[in-house]
Amino acid sequence: LINAYRALRSSPRNARFCTISAANARAWAELLPDCAVIPNGIDLAHWSPRGEPGEHAFWFGRLVPDKGAHLAIDAARLAGVPLRLAGHAVDPDYFAEQIAPRLGDGVEYLGHLPREVLVEELARASVALVTPCWEEPFGLVVAEALACGTPVAAFDRGALADLLDEATG
């Protein structure tokens, strides 16, 4: 927000601002009341349904505390649903302290997958778990899961409510 304010003050009077979600625009409204929304897009040539869904949940993304993979593991265990987890372990301490000890007993870490393998895994899941621990400004993983025909169970944080409703989630 501070950077947006600085940009606004130093911009020509005819400058326009945009962001990736209505939730982000609402967060910026005090400083940028006329902020346009241009949502992120995905290439539907890559993200599409593939075969029949399995019985497991799937979580994918960067393995950092803000993305909350540890909470997805806990939720899947509470629900009695096997979980497959994929992503780049960007934060080795987080992985060692919060993810590795939770692996096993129905929770499998697949590593950092190439996109084609990731799409196959996502499309074959019964549900995608999205567990941000911050006000997620968009949520590409939600758009990717829905494009694959995979329902999404997510925390109501940031822009996720802009992407999910009774028909999509």
DSSP file (Angstrom, degrees, kcal/mol; ACC not computed):
  #  RESIDUE AA STRUCTURE BP1 BP2  ACC     N-H-->O    O-->H-N    N-H-->O    O-->H-N    TCO  KAPPA ALPHA  PHI   PSI    X-CA   Y-CA   Z-CA
    1    1 A L     >        0   0    0      0, 0.0     4,-2.4     0, 0.0     5,-0.2   0.000 360.0 360.0 360.0 -38.3    0.0    0.0    0.0
    2    2 A I  H  >  +     0   0    0      1,-0.2     4,-2.5     2,-0.2     5,-0.2   0.919 360.0  48.9 -62.8 -42.8    2.9    2.4    0.8
    3    3 A N  H  > S+     0   0    0      1,-0.2     4,-2.5     2,-0.2    -1,-0.2   0.881 110.0  51.8 -64.5 -37.2    4.3    1.7   -2.7
    4    4 A A  H  > S+     0   0    0      2,-0.2     4,-2.5     1,-0.2    -1,-0.2   0.906 109.7  49.9 -63.8 -41.1    0.9    2.3   -4.3
    5    5 A Y  H  X S+     0   0    0     -4,-2.4     4,-2.4     2,-0.2    -2,-0.2   0.930 111.4  48.0 -63.5 -45.8    0.7    5.6   -2.4
    6    6 A R  H  X S+     0   0    0     -4,-2.5     4,-1.8     1,-0.2    -2,-0.2   0.907 112.2  49.7 -60.9 -41.9    4.2    6.7   -3.6
    7    7 A A  H  X S+     0   0    0     -4,-2.5     4,-0.6     1,-0.2    -1,-0.2   0.907 110.3  50.9 -63.9 -41.0    3.3    5.7   -7.1
    8    8 A L  H >< S+     0   0    0     -4,-2.5     3,-0.8     1,-0.2    -2,-0.2   0.923 110.6  48.0 -62.0 -45.3    0.1    7.7   -7.0
    9    9 A R  H 3< S+     0   0    0     -4,-2.4    -1,-0.2     1,-0.2    -2,-0.2   0.816 117.0  42.1 -66.9 -30.9    1.8   10.8   -5.7
   10   10 A S  H 3< S+     0   0    0     -4,-1.8    -1,-0.2    -5,-0.2    -2,-0.2   0.406  96.2 101.8 -97.6   2.7    4.6   10.7   -8.3
   11   11 A S  S << S-     0   0    0     -3,-0.8    -3,-0.0    -4,-0.6    -4,-0.0  -0.516  80.8-101.0 -88.2 152.8    2.3    9.8  -11.2
   12   12 A P    >   -     0   0    0      0, 0.0     3,-2.1     0, 0.0    -1,-0.1  -0.345  40.1-108.2 -62.0 155.1    1.0   12.1  -13.9
   13   13 A R  T 3  S+     0   0    0      1,-0.3    -2,-0.1     3,-0.0    -5,-0.0   0.737 118.3  54.9 -61.5 -23.3   -2.6   13.2  -13.3
   14   14 A N  T 3  S+     0   0    0      2,-0.1    -1,-0.3     0, 0.0     2,-0.1   0.320  81.3 122.8 -94.0  10.2   -3.9   11.0  -16.1
   15   15 A A    <   -     0   0    0     -3,-2.1     2,-0.3    -7,-0.1    -4,-0.0  -0.411  46.3-156.3 -70.6 147.0   -2.3    7.8  -14.8
   16   16 A R        -     0   0    0     -2,-0.1     2,-0.3    19,-0.0    19,-0.1  -0.932   1.7-150.3-122.5 148.9   -4.6    4.9  -14.1
   17   17 A F        -     0   0    0     -2,-0.3    19,-2.6    17,-0.3     2,-0.3  -0.888  13.0-178.1-118.1 149.4   -4.0    2.0  -11.7
   18   18 A C  E     -a   36   0A   0     -2,-0.3     2,-0.3    17,-0.2    19,-0.2  -0.962   4.8-169.1-141.1 161.6   -5.1   -1.6  -11.8
   19   19 A T  E     -a   37   0A   0     17,-2.1    19,-2.8    -2,-0.3     3,-0.0  -0.845  34.8-106.4-141.6 176.9   -4.9   -4.6   -9.7
   20   20 A I  S    S+     0   0    0     -2,-0.3    20,-0.6    17,-0.2     2,-0.3   0.503  91.1  23.5 -92.6  -4.4   -5.6   -8.3  -10.1
   21   21 A S     >  -     0   0    0     15,-0.2     4,-2.2    18,-0.1     5,-0.1  -0.998  68.0-119.5-157.3 157.1   -8.8   -8.7   -7.9
   22   22 A A  H  > S+     0   0    0     -2,-0.3     4,-2.5     1,-0.2     5,-0.2   0.856 115.7  57.5 -63.3 -34.8  -11.7   -6.8   -6.5
   23   23 A A  H  > S+     0   0    0      2,-0.2     4,-1.9     1,-0.2    -1,-0.2   0.913 107.8  45.9 -62.8 -42.0  -10.4   -7.8   -3.0
   24   24 A N  H  > S+     0   0    0    113,-0.4     4,-1.7     2,-0.2    -2,-0.2   0.898 111.0  52.9 -67.7 -39.8   -7.1   -6.1   -3.7
   25   25 A A  H  X S+     0   0    0     -4,-2.2     4,-0.7     1,-0.2    -2,-0.2   0.901 108.4  50.9 -61.6 -40.2   -8.9   -3.0   -5.1
   26   26 A R  H >< S+     0   0    0     -4,-2.5     3,-0.7     1,-0.2     4,-0.3   0.897 108.5  52.0 -63.4 -39.1  -10.9   -2.8   -1.9
   27   27 A A  H 3< S+     0   0    0     -4,-1.9     3,-0.3     1,-0.2    -1,-0.2   0.828 116.3  40.2 -65.8 -30.7   -7.8   -3.0    0.1
   28   28 A W  H >X S+     0   0    0     -4,-1.7     4,-3.0     1,-0.2     3,-1.3   0.481  85.0 105.5 -93.5  -4.3   -6.3   -0.2   -1.9
   29   29 A A  T << S+     0   0    0     -4,-0.7    -1,-0.2    -3,-0.7    -2,-0.1   0.770  71.2  60.5 -54.5 -34.6   -9.5    1.9   -2.1
   30   30 A E  T 34 S+     0   0    0     -4,-0.3    -1,-0.3    -3,-0.3    -2,-0.1   0.890 121.3  24.4 -61.7 -38.6   -8.4    4.5    0.5
   31   31 A L  T <4 S+     0   0    0     -3,-1.3    -2,-0.2     1,-0.2    -1,-0.2   0.756 136.4  31.1 -96.4 -28.9   -5.4    5.5   -1.7
   32   32 A L    ><  +     0   0    0     -4,-3.0     3,-1.4    -7,-0.2    -1,-0.2  -0.663  63.8 169.1-131.5  75.6   -6.7    4.5   -5.1
   33   33 A P  T 3  S+     0   0    0      0, 0.0    -1,-0.1     0, 0.0    -4,-0.1   0.738  79.1  46.5 -65.7 -22.3  -10.4    4.8   -5.2
   34   34 A D  T 3  S+     0   0    0     -5,-0.0     2,-0.4     2,-0.0   -17,-0.3  -0.096  76.5 150.4-110.1  35.1  -10.7    4.3   -9.0
   35   35 A C    <   -     0   0    0     -3,-1.4   -17,-0.2   -10,-0.2     2,-0.1  -0.541  38.5-139.2 -72.7 121.7   -8.4    1.2   -9.2
   36   36 A A  E     -a   18   0A   0    -19,-2.6   -17,-2.1    -2,-0.4     2,-0.5  -0.363   9.6-131.1 -77.0 160.3   -9.5   -1.0  -12.1
   37   37 A V  E     +a   19   0A   0    -19,-0.2   -17,-0.2   -17,-0.1   -15,-0.1  -0.968  27.0 170.7-118.4 123.2   -9.5   -4.8  -11.9
   38   38 A I        -     0   0    0    -19,-2.8     3,-0.1    -2,-0.5   -20,-0.0  -0.893  29.3-143.1-127.0  98.6   -7.9   -7.0  -14.5
   39   39 A P        -     0   0    0      0, 0.0   -18,-0.1     0, 0.0   -19,-0.1  -0.170  21.8 -99.7 -63.6 153.8   -7.8  -10.5  -13.2
   40   40 A N        -     0   0    0    -20,-0.6     2,-0.3     1,-0.0     0, 0.0  -0.320  41.1-149.6 -62.1 154.8   -5.0  -12.9  -13.8
   41   41 A G        -     0   0    0     -3,-0.1     2,-0.3    -2,-0.0    -1,-0.0  -0.845   6.4-150.1-124.7 164.9   -5.6  -15.4  -16.5
   42   42 A I        -     0   0    0     -2,-0.3     2,-0.9   101,-0.1     3,-0.0  -0.930  28.7-106.2-130.8 158.3   -4.4  -18.9  -17.2
   43   43 A D    >>  -     0   0    0     -2,-0.3     3,-2.0     1,-0.2     4,-1.6  -0.752  24.4-162.6 -87.0 107.0   -3.8  -20.8  -20.5
   44   44 A L  T 34 S+     0   0    0     -2,-0.9    -1,-0.2     1,-0.3    -3,-0.0   0.607  84.7  73.9 -69.3 -10.0   -6.7  -23.2  -20.9
   45   45 A A  T 34 S+     0   0    0      1,-0.1    -1,-0.3     3,-0.0     3,-0.1   0.754 109.4  31.6 -69.5 -22.7   -4.7  -25.1  -23.4
   46   46 A H  T <4 S+     0   0    0     -3,-2.0     2,-0.8     1,-0.2    -2,-0.2   0.793 114.2  59.4-101.1 -37.4   -2.6  -26.4  -20.5
   47   47 A W  S  < S+     0   0    0     -4,-1.6    -1,-0.2    76,-0.0    -5,-0.0  -0.836  72.8 124.0-103.0 105.0   -5.2  -26.5  -17.6
   48   48 A S        -     0   0    0     -2,-0.8   100,-0.3   100,-0.1    75,-0.1  -0.977  64.2 -74.7-154.6 161.2   -8.0  -28.8  -18.4
   49   49 A P        -     0   0    0      0, 0.0     2,-0.3     0, 0.0   100,-0.1  -0.251  42.0-172.0 -60.1 148.6   -9.9  -31.9  -17.1
   50   50 A R        -     0   0    0     98,-0.4    98,-0.0     1,-0.3    -2,-0.0  -0.842  45.6 -48.0-145.4 103.0   -8.1  -35.3  -17.4
   51   51 A G  S    S-     0   0    0     -2,-0.3    -1,-0.3     2,-0.0     0, 0.0  -0.067  91.5 -30.4  71.6-170.2   -9.7  -38.6  -16.6
   52   52 A E        -     0   0    0      1,-0.1     2,-0.1    -3,-0.1    71,-0.0  -0.606  66.2-110.2 -86.7 142.2  -11.7  -39.5  -13.6
   53   53 A P        -     0   0    0      0, 0.0    72,-0.2     0, 0.0    71,-0.1  -0.377  30.0-138.3 -70.2 150.9  -11.0  -37.9  -10.1
   54   54 A G        -     0   0    0     70,-3.8    71,-0.0     2,-0.2     0, 0.0  -0.008  27.4 -97.5 -89.5-160.6   -9.5  -40.1   -7.4
   55   55 A E  S    S+     0   0    0     70,-0.1     2,-0.2    71,-0.1    70,-0.1   0.341  90.3  90.7-103.0   3.5  -10.3  -40.2   -3.7
   56   56 A H        -     0   0    0     68,-0.3    70,-3.2    25,-0.1    71,-0.8  -0.628  69.0-126.4-105.2 158.3   -7.5  -37.9   -2.5
   57   57 A A  E     -bc  83 127B   0     25,-3.2    27,-2.3    -2,-0.2     2,-0.4  -0.591  24.1-147.9 -90.8 161.7   -7.1  -34.2   -2.0
   58   58 A F  E     -bc  84 128B   0     69,-2.1    71,-2.7    -2,-0.2     2,-0.4  -0.999  14.1-175.0-136.9 136.6   -4.4  -32.2   -3.6
   59   59 A W  E     +b   85   0B   0     25,-2.2    27,-2.3    -2,-0.4     2,-0.3  -0.997  13.7 171.3-127.0 135.1   -2.4  -29.1   -2.4
   60   60 A F  E     +b   86   0B   0     69,-0.4     2,-0.3    -2,-0.4    27,-0.2  -0.998  23.1  78.4-145.8 149.8    0.1  -27.4   -4.7
   61   61 A G  S    S-     0   0    0     25,-1.5     2,-0.3    -2,-0.3    27,-0.2  -0.920  81.5 -27.5 149.4-172.3    2.1  -24.2   -4.6
   62   62 A R        -     0   0    0     -2,-0.3     2,-1.6    25,-0.2     7,-0.2  -0.553  59.1-127.0 -71.3 133.7    5.2  -22.7   -3.1
   63   63 A L        +     0   0    0     25,-2.7    28,-1.4    -2,-0.3    32,-0.2  -0.629  63.1 125.7 -87.4  85.1    6.0  -24.3    0.3
   64   64 A V  S >> S-     0   0    0     -2,-1.6     3,-1.5    26,-0.1     4,-0.7  -0.928  74.2-105.2-134.8 156.4    6.3  -21.2    2.4
   65   65 A P  G >4 S+     0   0    0      0, 0.0     3,-1.1     0, 0.0    68,-0.1   0.851 115.2  62.7 -54.5 -37.5    4.4  -20.4    5.6
   66   66 A D  G 34 S+     0   0    0      1,-0.3    67,-3.4    66,-0.1    68,-0.4   0.762 100.1  53.8 -60.7 -25.5    2.1  -17.8    3.9
   67   67 A K  G <4 S-     0   0    0     -3,-1.5    64,-0.6    65,-0.2    -1,-0.3   0.651  97.9-142.0 -88.4 -15.9    0.6  -20.6    1.7
   68   68 A G    XX  +     0   0    0     -3,-1.1     4,-1.5    -4,-0.7     3,-0.9   0.783  41.0 157.1  68.8  32.9   -0.3  -22.8    4.7
   69   69 A A  H 3> S+     0   0    0     -5,-0.5     4,-2.2     1,-0.3     5,-0.2   0.857  74.3  61.0 -58.0 -33.9    0.4  -26.3    3.4
   70   70 A H  H 3> S+     0   0    0      1,-0.2     4,-2.0     2,-0.2    -1,-0.3   0.850 103.4  50.2 -61.9 -33.0    0.8  -27.5    7.0
   71   71 A L  H <> S+     0   0    0     -3,-0.9     4,-2.6     2,-0.2    -1,-0.2   0.843 107.0  54.0 -73.9 -33.7   -2.8  -26.5    7.6
   72   72 A A  H  X S+     0   0    0     -4,-1.5     4,-2.6     2,-0.2     5,-0.2   0.907 108.7  49.8 -64.0 -40.8   -4.0  -28.4    4.5
   73   73 A I  H  X S+     0   0    0     -4,-2.2     4,-2.3     2,-0.2    -2,-0.2   0.944 112.3  46.8 -62.0 -47.7   -2.2  -31.5    5.9
   74   74 A D  H  X S+     0   0    0     -4,-2.0     4,-2.4     1,-0.2    -2,-0.2   0.904 113.4  48.9 -61.5 -41.8   -4.0  -31.0    9.3
   75   75 A A  H  X S+     0   0    0     -4,-2.6     4,-2.1     2,-0.2    -1,-0.2   0.914 110.4  50.1 -65.8 -43.1   -7.4  -30.5    7.6
   76   76 A A  H  X>S+     0   0    0     -4,-2.6     5,-2.5     1,-0.2     4,-0.8   0.910 111.5  49.3 -62.5 -41.6   -7.0  -33.5    5.3
   77   77 A R  H ><5S+     0   0    0     -4,-2.3     3,-0.9     1,-0.2    -2,-0.2   0.935 110.0  50.5 -63.0 -45.1   -6.1  -35.7    8.3
   78   78 A L  H 3<5S+     0   0    0     -4,-2.4    -1,-0.2     1,-0.3    -2,-0.2   0.866 113.5  46.2 -60.1 -35.7   -9.1  -34.4   10.3
   79   79 A A  H 3<5S-     0   0    0     -4,-2.1    -1,-0.3    -5,-0.2    -2,-0.2   0.576 110.9-122.8 -82.9  -9.8  -11.4  -35.2    7.4
   80   80 A G  T <<5 +     0   0    0     -3,-0.9    -3,-0.2    -4,-0.8    -2,-0.1   0.805  65.9 137.2  72.3  29.0   -9.8  -38.6    6.9
   81   81 A V      < -     0   0    0     -5,-2.5    -1,-0.3    -6,-0.2    -2,-0.1  -0.924  57.1-119.5-111.8 129.2   -8.9  -37.8    3.3
   82   82 A P        -     0   0    0      0, 0.0   -25,-3.2     0, 0.0     2,-0.4  -0.354  31.9-151.2 -62.2 147.4   -5.5  -38.8    1.8
   83   83 A L  E     -bd  57 107B   0     23,-2.9    25,-2.5   -27,-0.2     2,-0.5  -0.979  14.1-161.7-128.1 133.7   -3.5  -35.8    0.6
   84   84 A R  E     -bd  58 108B   0    -27,-2.3   -25,-2.2    -2,-0.4     2,-0.4  -0.955  16.6-162.5-110.2 134.9   -1.0  -35.4   -2.1
   85   85 A L  E     +bd  59 109B   0     23,-2.9    25,-3.3    -2,-0.5    26,-0.5  -0.954  10.5 177.3-123.7 132.3    1.2  -32.3   -1.8
   86   86 A A  E     +b   60   0B   0    -27,-2.3   -25,-1.5    -2,-0.4     2,-0.3  -0.997  23.0  95.5-137.7 142.4    3.3  -30.8   -4.6
   87   87 A G        -     0   0    0     24,-2.0     2,-0.5    -2,-0.4   -25,-0.2  -0.837  67.8 -68.9 158.9 167.6    5.5  -27.7   -4.8
   88   88 A H        -     0   0    0     -2,-0.3   -25,-2.7   -27,-0.2     2,-2.2  -0.691  39.7-133.7 -82.5 124.7    8.9  -26.1   -4.5
   89   89 A A        +     0   0    0     -2,-0.5   -25,-0.1     1,-0.2    -1,-0.1  -0.521  39.2 164.5 -78.8  77.1   10.3  -26.1   -0.9
   90   90 A V        +     0   0    0     -2,-2.2    -1,-0.2     1,-0.2   -26,-0.1   0.841  67.7  49.1 -64.7 -36.5   11.3  -22.5   -1.1
   91   91 A D     >  -     0   0    0    -28,-1.4     4,-2.4    -3,-0.2    -1,-0.2  -0.860  68.6-171.8-110.1  96.7   11.7  -22.2    2.6
   92   92 A P  H  > S+     0   0    0      0, 0.0     4,-2.6     0, 0.0     5,-0.2   0.836  85.4  53.6 -60.8 -33.6   13.8  -25.2    3.8
   93   93 A D  H  > S+     0   0    0      2,-0.2     4,-2.6     1,-0.2     5,-0.3   0.927 109.3  48.0 -66.3 -44.2   13.2  -24.4    7.5
   94   94 A Y  H  >>S+     0   0    0      2,-0.2     4,-3.1     1,-0.2     5,-1.0   0.931 113.2  48.6 -60.5 -46.1    9.5  -24.3    7.0
   95   95 A F  I  X>S+     0   0    0     -4,-2.4     5,-3.2   -32,-0.2     4,-0.9   0.939 114.7  44.8 -60.0 -47.0    9.6  -27.6    5.2
   96   96 A A  I  <5S+     0   0    0     -4,-2.6    -1,-0.2    -5,-0.2    -2,-0.2   0.866 123.2  34.8 -66.4 -36.9   11.8  -29.3    7.8
   97   97 A E  I  <5S+     0   0    0     -4,-2.6    -2,-0.2    -5,-0.2    -1,-0.2   0.825 133.3  18.7 -89.6 -33.4    9.8  -28.0   10.8
   98   98 A Q  I  <5S+     0   0    0     -4,-3.1    -3,-0.2    -5,-0.3    -2,-0.1   0.733 128.7  32.8-113.5 -28.7    6.2  -28.0    9.5
   99   99 A I  I >X<S+     0   0    0     -5,-1.0     3,-1.6    -4,-0.9     4,-0.7   0.913 110.7  52.7 -97.4 -57.0    5.9  -30.3    6.5
  100  100 A A  G >4<S+     0   0    0     -5,-3.2     3,-1.3     1,-0.3    -4,-0.1   0.869 107.5  52.8 -52.5 -44.3    8.3  -33.2    6.8
  101  101 A P  G 34 S+     0   0    0      0, 0.0    -1,-0.3     0, 0.0    -2,-0.1   0.747 108.9  51.8 -65.6 -19.3    7.1  -34.2   10.3
  102  102 A R  G <4 S+     0   0    0     -3,-1.6    -2,-0.2    -4,-0.1    -3,-0.1   0.513  87.0 107.9 -92.6  -6.4    3.5  -34.3    9.0
  103  103 A L    <<  +     0   0    0     -3,-1.3     5,-0.2    -4,-0.7     2,-0.1  -0.280  59.9  38.9 -72.6 160.1    4.3  -36.6    6.0
  104  104 A G  B >  S+E  107   0B   0      3,-2.9     3,-0.6     1,-0.0     4,-0.0  -0.248  75.2  78.8  90.2 176.0    3.2  -40.3    6.0
  105  105 A D  T 3  S-     0   0    0      1,-0.3     3,-0.1    -2,-0.1    -1,-0.0   0.922 132.9 -28.8  49.1  53.5    0.0  -41.7    7.2
  106  106 A G  T 3  S+     0   0    0      1,-0.2   -23,-2.9   -24,-0.1     2,-0.5   0.454 119.3 104.2  91.6   1.4   -2.0  -40.7    4.1
  107  107 A V  E <   -dE  83 104B   0     -3,-0.6    -3,-2.9   -25,-0.2     2,-0.4  -0.971  46.2-177.1-121.1 121.5    0.1  -37.6    3.3
  108  108 A E  E     -d   84   0B   0    -25,-2.5   -23,-2.9    -2,-0.5     2,-0.6  -0.962  17.9-148.4-122.8 130.3    2.5  -37.8    0.4
  109  109 A Y  E     -d   85   0B   0     -2,-0.4   -23,-0.2   -25,-0.2   -25,-0.0  -0.871  11.2-175.1 -96.8 122.9    5.0  -35.2   -0.9
  110  110 A L        -     0   0    0    -25,-3.3   -24,-0.2    -2,-0.6     2,-0.1   0.544  33.8-131.4 -94.7 -10.3    5.5  -35.4   -4.6
  111  111 A G        -     0   0    0    -26,-0.5   -24,-2.0   -24,-0.1     2,-0.8  -0.473  52.2 -29.8  91.2-167.0    8.2  -32.7   -5.0
  112  112 A H  S    S-     0   0    0    -26,-0.2   -24,-0.1    -2,-0.1   -26,-0.0  -0.818  75.1-155.6 -91.7 108.4    8.3  -29.8   -7.4
  113  113 A L        -     0   0    0     -2,-0.8   -25,-0.1     1,-0.1    -2,-0.1  -0.564  17.5-111.1 -93.8 146.3    6.5  -31.1  -10.5
  114  114 A P     >  -     0   0    0      0, 0.0     4,-2.6     0, 0.0     3,-0.5  -0.406  42.8-105.8 -63.0 152.7    6.8  -30.2  -14.1
  115  115 A R  H  > S+     0   0    0      1,-0.2     4,-2.9     2,-0.2     5,-0.2   0.875 117.7  53.4 -54.4 -44.7    3.6  -28.4  -15.3
  116  116 A E  H  > S+     0   0    0      1,-0.2     4,-1.8     2,-0.2    -1,-0.2   0.899 112.9  43.7 -60.9 -40.5    2.2  -31.4  -17.3
  117  117 A V  H  > S+     0   0    0     -3,-0.5     4,-2.5     2,-0.2    -1,-0.2   0.894 112.6  53.7 -69.5 -39.9    2.6  -33.8  -14.3
  118  118 A L  H  X S+     0   0    0     -4,-2.6     4,-2.8     1,-0.2    -2,-0.2   0.918 107.8  50.0 -59.2 -45.2    1.1  -31.1  -12.0
  119  119 A V  H  X S+     0   0    0     -4,-2.9     4,-2.8     2,-0.2    -1,-0.2   0.913 110.2  50.4 -61.8 -43.1   -1.9  -30.8  -14.3
  120  120 A E  H  X S+     0   0    0     -4,-1.8     4,-1.2    -5,-0.2    -2,-0.2   0.930 112.7  46.5 -60.5 -45.7   -2.4  -34.5  -14.3
  121  121 A E  H  < S+     0   0    0     -4,-2.5     3,-0.3     1,-0.2     4,-0.3   0.926 114.9  46.9 -62.1 -45.2   -2.2  -34.7  -10.5
  122  122 A L  H >< S+     0   0    0     -4,-2.8     3,-1.4     1,-0.2    -2,-0.2   0.920 110.5  51.1 -64.3 -45.3   -4.6  -31.8  -10.1
  123  123 A A  H 3< S+     0   0    0     -4,-2.8   -73,-0.3     1,-0.3    -1,-0.2   0.735 110.0  51.1 -67.4 -21.5   -7.2  -33.0  -12.5
  124  124 A R  T 3< S+     0   0    0     -4,-1.2   -70,-3.8    -3,-0.3   -68,-0.3   0.362  89.0 102.2 -98.1   5.2   -7.3  -36.4  -10.8
  125  125 A A    <   -     0   0    0     -3,-1.4   -68,-0.2    -4,-0.3     3,-0.1  -0.565  69.4-138.8 -85.6 152.5   -7.8  -35.1   -7.3
  126  126 A S  S    S-     0   0    0    -70,-3.2     2,-0.3     1,-0.3   -69,-0.2   0.755  87.9  -0.7 -78.1 -24.8  -11.2  -35.1   -5.7
  127  127 A V  E     -c   57   0B   0    -71,-0.8   -69,-2.1    23,-0.1     2,-0.5  -0.968  64.5-132.6-161.2 146.1  -10.6  -31.6   -4.3
  128  128 A A  E     -cf  58 152B   0     23,-2.8    25,-2.7    -2,-0.3     2,-0.5  -0.911  23.3-145.0-101.4 130.7   -7.9  -29.0   -4.3
  129  129 A L  E     - f   0 153B   0    -71,-2.7     2,-0.5    -2,-0.5   -69,-0.4  -0.832  14.4-173.3 -97.2 132.3   -7.1  -27.5   -0.9
  130  130 A V  E     + f   0 154B   0     23,-2.2    25,-1.9    -2,-0.5   -62,-0.1  -0.968   9.9 169.0-128.6 112.8   -6.2  -23.8   -0.8
  131  131 A T        +     0   0    0    -64,-0.6   -60,-0.2    -2,-0.5   -59,-0.1  -0.433   5.8 177.1-128.8  56.6   -5.0  -22.6    2.6
  132  132 A P        -     0   0    0      0, 0.0   -65,-0.2     0, 0.0   -66,-0.1  -0.327  21.1-158.4 -66.1 144.6   -3.5  -19.1    2.5
  133  133 A C  S    S+     0   0    0    -67,-3.4     2,-0.3   -68,-0.1   -66,-0.1   0.060  76.9  46.8-105.1  21.0   -2.4  -17.6    5.8
  134  134 A W  S    S-     0   0    0    -68,-0.4     2,-1.9   -67,-0.0    23,-0.0  -0.902 108.5 -73.6-149.3 173.9   -2.5  -14.1    4.4
  135  135 A E        -     0   0    0     -2,-0.3    23,-0.1    22,-0.1    -2,-0.0  -0.557  54.1-146.2 -78.8  84.9   -4.9  -12.0    2.3
  136  136 A E        -     0   0    0     -2,-1.9    23,-3.2     1,-0.2    24,-0.2  -0.301   2.1-149.4 -55.1 121.9   -4.2  -13.7   -1.0
  137  137 A P  S    S-     0   0    0      0, 0.0  -113,-0.4     0, 0.0    -1,-0.2   0.736  77.6 -21.0 -74.5 -20.7   -4.5  -11.0   -3.8
  138  138 A F        -     0   0    0   -115,-0.1    25,-0.1  -117,-0.1    24,-0.1   0.256  69.6-134.3-145.4 -76.9   -5.7  -13.4   -6.4
  139  139 A G    >>  -     0   0    0      3,-0.1     4,-1.4     2,-0.0     3,-1.2   0.792  17.3-175.6 108.4  64.2   -5.2  -17.2   -6.2
  140  140 A L  H 3> S+     0   0    0      1,-0.3     4,-2.7     2,-0.2     5,-0.2   0.849  84.2  64.4 -56.0 -34.9   -4.0  -18.7   -9.5
  141  141 A V  H 3> S+     0   0    0      1,-0.2     4,-2.2     2,-0.2    -1,-0.3   0.836 100.0  53.2 -61.1 -30.5   -4.2  -22.2   -8.0
  142  142 A V  H <> S+     0   0    0     -3,-1.2     4,-2.6     2,-0.2     5,-0.2   0.950 110.2  45.5 -67.2 -49.1   -7.9  -21.7   -7.7
  143  143 A A  H  X S+     0   0    0     -4,-1.4     4,-2.1     1,-0.2    -2,-0.2   0.898 114.2  49.8 -60.5 -40.8   -8.3  -20.8  -11.3
  144  144 A E  H  X S+     0   0    0     -4,-2.7     4,-1.2     2,-0.2    -1,-0.2   0.912 111.5  47.9 -66.4 -42.7   -6.0  -23.7  -12.4
  145  145 A A  H  <>S+     0   0    0     -4,-2.2     5,-2.5    -5,-0.2     3,-0.5   0.939 112.4  48.2 -63.6 -47.0   -8.0  -26.2  -10.3
  146  146 A L  H ><5S+     0   0    0     -4,-2.6     3,-1.5     1,-0.2    -1,-0.2   0.882 107.6  55.5 -62.9 -37.7  -11.3  -25.0  -11.6
  147  147 A A  H 3<5S+     0   0    0     -4,-2.1    -1,-0.2     1,-0.3    -2,-0.2   0.806 106.8  51.7 -64.0 -28.1  -10.1  -25.2  -15.1
  148  148 A C  T 3<5S-     0   0    0     -4,-1.2   -98,-0.4    -3,-0.5    -1,-0.3   0.435 120.7-111.0 -85.6  -0.3   -9.1  -28.8  -14.5
  149  149 A G  T < 5S+     0   0    0     -3,-1.5    -3,-0.2    -4,-0.3    -2,-0.1   0.661  72.9 139.7  79.8  16.3  -12.6  -29.5  -13.2
  150  150 A T      < -     0   0    0     -5,-2.5    -1,-0.3    -6,-0.2    -2,-0.2  -0.837  51.9-127.1 -98.1 121.1  -11.4  -30.0   -9.6
  151  151 A P        -     0   0    0      0, 0.0   -23,-2.8     0, 0.0     2,-0.4  -0.237  24.2-134.9 -61.2 156.5  -13.5  -28.5   -6.9
  152  152 A V  E     -f  128   0B   0     16,-0.4     2,-0.5   -25,-0.2   -23,-0.2  -0.956  17.4-168.3-121.4 132.1  -11.8  -26.2   -4.4
  153  153 A A  E     +f  129   0B   0    -25,-2.7   -23,-2.2    -2,-0.4     2,-0.3  -0.988  32.5 163.4-113.2 120.3  -12.0  -26.1   -0.6
  154  154 A A  E     -f  130   0B   0     -2,-0.5     2,-0.2   -25,-0.2   -23,-0.2  -0.931  43.4-103.5-140.9 156.3  -10.4  -22.9    0.5
  155  155 A F        -     0   0    0    -25,-1.9     2,-1.8    -2,-0.3     5,-0.1  -0.542  42.2-115.0 -70.9 145.9  -10.0  -20.5    3.4
  156  156 A D        +     0   0    0     -2,-0.2     2,-0.4     4,-0.1    -1,-0.1  -0.584  67.3 137.5 -84.5  76.9  -12.0  -17.3    2.9
  157  157 A R    >   -     0   0    0     -2,-1.8     3,-2.0   -23,-0.0     4,-0.1  -0.965  62.1 -35.8-126.4 140.5   -9.0  -15.0    2.6
  158  158 A G  T >  S-     0   0    0     -2,-0.4     3,-0.6     1,-0.3     4,-0.1  -0.205 124.0  -8.5  55.5-128.7   -8.3  -12.1    0.3
  159  159 A A  T >> S+     0   0    0    -23,-3.2     3,-1.3     1,-0.2     4,-0.9   0.421 104.8  99.3 -85.1   0.1   -9.6  -12.6   -3.2
  160  160 A L  H X> S+     0   0    0     -3,-2.0     4,-2.0     1,-0.3     3,-0.8   0.866  80.5  54.9 -60.9 -34.7  -10.7  -16.3   -2.9
  161  161 A A  H <4 S+     0   0    0     -3,-0.6    -1,-0.3     1,-0.2    -2,-0.1   0.746 102.1  59.1 -68.5 -21.5  -14.3  -15.3   -2.3
  162  162 A D  H <4 S+     0   0    0     -3,-1.3    -1,-0.2     1,-0.2    -2,-0.2   0.748 114.3  36.6 -73.8 -23.2  -14.2  -13.4   -5.6
  163  163 A L  H << S+     0   0    0     -4,-0.9     2,-0.4    -3,-0.8    -2,-0.2   0.722 113.9  57.6 -99.7 -26.4  -13.3  -16.6   -7.4
  164  164 A L     <  +     0   0    0     -4,-2.0     2,-0.3    -5,-0.2    -1,-0.1  -0.863  52.1 144.8-115.4 141.0  -15.4  -19.2   -5.5
  165  165 A D    >>  -     0   0    0     -2,-0.4     4,-3.0    -3,-0.0     3,-0.8  -0.853  67.1 -70.2-150.6-171.0  -19.1  -19.5   -4.8
  166  166 A E  T 34 S+     0   0    0     -2,-0.3    -2,-0.0     1,-0.3     0, 0.0   0.802 131.1  49.3 -58.6 -29.1  -21.6  -22.3   -4.5
  167  167 A A  T 34 S+     0   0    0      1,-0.1    -1,-0.3     2,-0.1    -3,-0.0   0.748 123.8  25.9 -82.6 -24.5  -21.3  -23.0   -8.2
  168  168 A T  T <4        0   0    0     -3,-0.8   -16,-0.4     1,-0.1    -2,-0.2   0.733 360.0 360.0-111.3 -28.2  -17.5  -23.2   -8.4
  169  169 A G     <        0   0    0     -4,-3.0    -3,-0.1   -18,-0.2    -2,-0.1   0.459 360.0 360.0 -86.1 360.0  -16.1  -24.1   -5.0
